[in-house]
Amino acid sequence: MKKLSIALTIFSALFSLSSHATEFGNAELGKVKAPSCVFCHGATGEAVNPSYPNLKNQNAQYLYQSMKDYQQGNRTGALAEMMQAQLSKLNDQDLRDIAAYYSSQE
């Protein structure tokens, strides 16, 4: 019984660590959900035009919040309307997955 208790404790600890690591978003799904991002930000997050930001290896939370701000009209600038239109059909999980994808690019 004691061995079972120890095994369950170890399994529980490992499960909580792994679920926390992927809690923010799924990078594999993000890659699939980001086809329109690729045109400006590149497949690996390196922008095709120097006036566009690189997304490669950026903080996932920062990327997510930036996309939310564009979606909600809280960001302004020359490309804000285009970004808002691009992001308008995506839900929060889509944004998390895309952010996880670009933040995982090294």
N, C-alpha and C positions, 0 to 999 in steps of 0.2 A: 504494500500500500504506500509506503514511504517513497519507493522508486517511482510509482505512478504520480504521486504528488510533485516530486521534483521534475519529472518529465513534463507534466502539464505547466508547471511554472516556467520552465525554459521555453516551451512552445509558445506560451502566452507572451513572454518577453520578446521572442523573435518575431512573432506575428505583429505585435504592436510597432516594432521598429520598421518592419517592411511595409506595413500599411501607412505609416506616417511618411515614409520616403516617397510613396506614390500618391499620397493624399492630394497633393496640389493639382496634378494633371498627368495625363498619359502622353508621353512624348511620341509614341508610335501612332496613336490616334491623331495627335497634333499635326504630324507630317501629312496625314491624309486630309485633314481639315483645312490645310493652309495653301491650297493651290493658287488662290488669288494673291496671297502675300508674296509668293515667289517672283512675280513679275517685277516688283520693285525692290524687295528685300533679299532676293536670291534664295536658292534652295537650301543653302546652309546658313543663311542669315547675313551674308555679306552682300550689301546693297550693290545694285547694278549701276547706280548713279550716285556720285559723291554727295549730292544734296539730300539723299535719303539716308536715314539712320541704319547702321548695322544692328542686327538683332542677335547675332551670334554671341553666345555665352553671357548674355545679359541676365540679370536677376529675374527669375520667373514672376515674382510678385510685382516687380516694377513693370514688366511687360504686360501682365494682366491688368494692372491699374491703368496703364496708359491706354490700352484698348478700351477699357470701360469708360474712361474719360472721353475718348473720341466718340464712342457709341452714344453717350449721354449729352454730347455737345459741349462738354466742359473744356475741351482743348480747341484752341483757335490756331489759325495760321493758313498758309497758302493751300495746304492739302487736307485740311481738317474735314471739309465737306466730303471729299472723296473717301477719306478713311471712315467717316461715319457711315457712308453708303456701303462700303465694303464689309463693315462689321455689323450692320443692322440686322442681318438674318442669323447671327450667331448667338447662342445662349452662353451663360456663365461657364458651363463645363467645356464648351468648345473653346472659349477664350483661355481657360486654364490649360487645356491640352495643347493649344498652339504655343502658349507661353512656355510650357514644359519642353516642347520640341525645340524651340529656338534657344532656350537657356541651356539645353543639353549639348548644343553644337560647340565643338572645341576647335 
